[in-house]
Structure formats: C-alpha cells, structure tokens
Amino acid sequence: MYWTLELASYLEDAPWPATKDELIDFGIRSGAPLEVVENLQELEDDGQPYENIEEIWPDYPSKEDFFFNEDEY
C-alpha cells in the first residue's frame, strides 16, 4: 500500500468518519483511480470508523505544512 498526495486527494471529500467499506464505496462512486480502491482494501478492518485521512495516512500534509500566508493576498 502506498499513498501520494494525488491519490489521497480523492478522499478529501469523503464522508468522515467512515468505515473501511464506506470509504471503498465512496472511492468507487467518486471515480477514484483503482490504486485508491486497492489501498483502501488493504486497510485493517476492526469495525471502527476512520475519523480522517490522517488515520489512514499519518504523513498526510495539513494546511500548517504549507508556508502560504493567506493574509498577504
């Protein structure tokens, strides 16, 4: 399983919190690439919903990771 920013971006609008099956269904319905669905199928399924993308990919960059000062524009 591997994630890239492009692949993870397909889950930004997912209905969080969501279970593994809900995320797979969302990926299929939203037209995400096959790699996204395959990555979701490899997730552990303990029955608990995932609260956000960071629980799936801990290294997912947040807004704070980008050095863009919105006040300047």
LINLIN-V377837 format. One record per residue. N is the residue number from 1. RES is the residue in one small letter. BURIAL is I if it has 9 or more other ideal C-beta (glycine too) atoms within 8 Angstrom, else O. D_FIRST is the distance of its C-alpha to the first C-alpha in Angstrom with 1 decimal. Layout:
# LINLIN-V377837
[[N | RES | BURIAL | D_FIRST] [N | RES | BURIAL | D_FIRST]]
This chain:
# LINLIN-V377837
[[1 | m | O | 0.0] [2 | y | O | 3.8] [3 | w | I | 6.9] [4 | t | O | 10.4] [5 | l | O | 13.7] [6 | e | O | 14.3] [7 | l | I | 11.4] [8 | a | I | 12.1] [9 | s | O | 15.7] [10 | y | I | 15.6] [11 | l | I | 15.3] [12 | e | O | 18.2] [13 | d | O | 20.8] [14 | a | I | 19.1] [15 | p | O | 21.7] [16 | w | O | 20.9] [17 | p | O | 21.1] [18 | a | I | 19.1] [19 | t | I | 17.8] [20 | k | I | 14.6] [21 | d | O | 16.8] [22 | e | I | 18.4] [23 | l | I | 15.4] [24 | i | I | 14.4] [25 | d | O | 18.1] [26 | f | I | 18.3] [27 | g | I | 15.5] [28 | i | O | 17.4] [29 | r | O | 20.8] [30 | s | O | 20.1] [31 | g | O | 19.0] [32 | a | I | 15.5] [33 | p | O | 13.8] [34 | l | O | 12.2] [35 | e | O | 8.7] [36 | v | I | 9.3] [37 | v | I | 10.5] [38 | e | I | 7.8] [39 | n | I | 5.3] [40 | l | I | 8.6] [41 | q | O | 9.4] [42 | e | O | 6.9] [43 | l | I | 8.6] [44 | e | O | 11.6] [45 | d | O | 14.8] [46 | d | O | 17.8] [47 | g | O | 19.8] [48 | q | O | 20.0] [49 | p | O | 19.2] [50 | y | I | 16.9] [51 | e | O | 19.5] [52 | n | O | 17.7] [53 | i | I | 14.6] [54 | e | O | 14.9] [55 | e | O | 14.2] [56 | i | I | 10.7] [57 | w | O | 10.2] [58 | p | O | 13.2] [59 | d | O | 13.7] [60 | y | I | 14.3] [61 | p | O | 17.8] [62 | s | O | 20.8] [63 | k | O | 24.1] [64 | e | O | 25.5] [65 | d | O | 23.2] [66 | f | O | 25.1] [67 | f | O | 28.6] [68 | f | O | 30.3] [69 | n | O | 33.6] [70 | e | O | 34.2] [71 | d | O | 37.8] [72 | e | O | 38.7] [73 | y | O | 38.3]]
